[in-house]
Amino acid sequence: MDSNDLNPLAGLATIFQLDRLLLLVVSIVLLALFVKTIKRFADKLYQEFPARRLAISQTITSLSFFIYIVGGTFLVYGILNPPKELMIAVGGSAAVAIGLSLKDLVSSVIAGFILLFDRPFQVGDRVSFGGVYGEIKSIGLRAVRLVTLDDNEVTIPNNRFMTDVVSSGNSGALDMMITANFHLALDADIQLARSLLREVLVTSRYAYLKKPVSIVVAEVEVAERLAVQLKAKAYVIDVRFEKAFQTDVYLRAIEAFERHGIKRPVLK
């Protein structure tokens, strides 16, 4: 075997010594613990400054991403300290092999960078993606974690967001539009129903009244019969109260309609 072929192998043996590998593993674990400590500190900030919850989440996500990339790169080069000649000798073939075997992972990491800067959504947003709806919990190196309204955590690879359609309900804001549909009989008192429904919306403790409240009237088909649809549109003060707001509106509106004799559609 040629001595030139042995040089890269000898260099690899020097780099991947047991003590260096153990030091690298311990350092990476400490780096991960440091990031977790920052996130725990952020959780306390949420309690102190609830109005800045989304801004804090977005800052912590970007900071964690930066720490993992920069810190991980620094640790690898600082501890293993690979010589330039060895990097040139084995870097090309290793890059091709790793690229082919980890292409999905690499594409997800690159997509993660794009998500942080392009921002189709942010941490704390309520999004709908691939039939899944919930709140963005974190944007990581490999995947986005989303918590559904049933408290299930869904993990979605970053690269899927580059090709599929994603819908964000609040786009970084605390408030979000909520809709509620009500169906009335054709001969119901529509003006009274609209007035009652508007009163329900503006008096809800979850309503964000700095943005408009509207009620759209349309004629629709319900159970093969025509009916009048009232679509209530209002903003909830915090996306965490989305379902509480909807429930409050439905319960109080139904009660008001019954109390004032507002006719509902009669099913066959």
Secondary structure in CASP SS format (residue, H / E / C, confidence):
PFRMAT SS
TARGET T0000
AUTHOR 0000-0000-0000
METHOD secondary structure of the structure
MODEL  1
M C 1.00
D C 1.00
S H 1.00
N H 1.00
D H 1.00
L H 1.00
N H 1.00
P H 1.00
L H 1.00
A H 1.00
G H 1.00
L H 1.00
A H 1.00
T H 1.00
I H 1.00
F C 1.00
Q C 1.00
L H 1.00
D H 1.00
R H 1.00
L H 1.00
L H 1.00
L H 1.00
L H 1.00
V H 1.00
V H 1.00
S H 1.00
I H 1.00
V H 1.00
L H 1.00
L H 1.00
A H 1.00
L H 1.00
F H 1.00
V H 1.00
K H 1.00
T H 1.00
I H 1.00
K H 1.00
R H 1.00
F H 1.00
A H 1.00
D H 1.00
K H 1.00
L H 1.00
Y H 1.00
Q H 1.00
E H 1.00
F C 1.00
P H 1.00
A H 1.00
R H 1.00
R H 1.00
L H 1.00
A H 1.00
I H 1.00
S H 1.00
Q H 1.00
T H 1.00
I H 1.00
T H 1.00
S H 1.00
L H 1.00
S H 1.00
F H 1.00
F H 1.00
I H 1.00
Y H 1.00
I H 1.00
V H 1.00
G H 1.00
G H 1.00
T H 1.00
F H 1.00
L H 1.00
V H 1.00
Y H 1.00
G H 1.00
I H 1.00
L H 1.00
N C 1.00
P C 1.00
P C 1.00
K H 1.00
E H 1.00
L H 1.00
M H 1.00
I H 1.00
A H 1.00
V H 1.00
G H 1.00
G H 1.00
S H 1.00
A H 1.00
A H 1.00
V H 1.00
A H 1.00
I H 1.00
G H 1.00
L H 1.00
S H 1.00
L C 1.00
K H 1.00
D H 1.00
L H 1.00
V H 1.00
S H 1.00
S H 1.00
V H 1.00
I H 1.00
A H 1.00
G H 1.00
F H 1.00
I H 1.00
L H 1.00
L H 1.00
F H 1.00
D H 1.00
R C 1.00
P C 1.00
F C 1.00
Q C 1.00
V C 1.00
G C 1.00
D C 1.00
R E 1.00
V E 1.00
S E 1.00
F E 1.00
G C 1.00
G C 1.00
V E 1.00
Y E 1.00
G E 1.00
E E 1.00
I E 1.00
K E 1.00
S E 1.00
I E 1.00
G C 1.00
L C 1.00
R C 1.00
A E 1.00
V E 1.00
R E 1.00
L E 1.00
V E 1.00
T E 1.00
L C 1.00
D C 1.00
D C 1.00
N C 1.00
E E 1.00
V E 1.00
T E 1.00
I E 1.00
P E 1.00
N H 1.00
N H 1.00
R H 1.00
F H 1.00
M H 1.00
T C 1.00
D C 1.00
V C 1.00
V E 1.00
S E 1.00
S E 1.00
G C 1.00
N C 1.00
S C 1.00
G C 1.00
A C 1.00
L C 1.00
D C 1.00
M E 1.00
M E 1.00
I E 1.00
T E 1.00
A E 1.00
N E 1.00
F E 1.00
H E 1.00
L E 1.00
A C 1.00
L C 1.00
D C 1.00
A C 1.00
D C 1.00
I H 1.00
Q H 1.00
L H 1.00
A H 1.00
R H 1.00
S H 1.00
L H 1.00
L H 1.00
R H 1.00
E H 1.00
V H 1.00
L H 1.00
V H 1.00
T C 1.00
S C 1.00
R C 1.00
Y C 1.00
A E 1.00
Y C 1.00
L C 1.00
K C 1.00
K C 1.00
P C 1.00
V C 1.00
S E 1.00
I E 1.00
V E 1.00
V E 1.00
A E 1.00
E E 1.00
V E 1.00
E E 1.00
V E 1.00
A C 1.00
E C 1.00
R E 1.00
L E 1.00
A E 1.00
V E 1.00
Q E 1.00
L E 1.00
K E 1.00
A E 1.00
K E 1.00
A E 1.00
Y E 1.00
V E 1.00
I C 1.00
D C 1.00
V H 1.00
R H 1.00
F H 1.00
E H 1.00
K H 1.00
A H 1.00
F H 1.00
Q H 1.00
T H 1.00
D H 1.00
V H 1.00
Y H 1.00
L H 1.00
R H 1.00
A H 1.00
I H 1.00
E H 1.00
A H 1.00
F H 1.00
E H 1.00
R H 1.00
H C 1.00
G C 1.00
I C 1.00
K C 1.00
R C 1.00
P C 1.00
V C 1.00
L C 1.00
K C 1.00
END
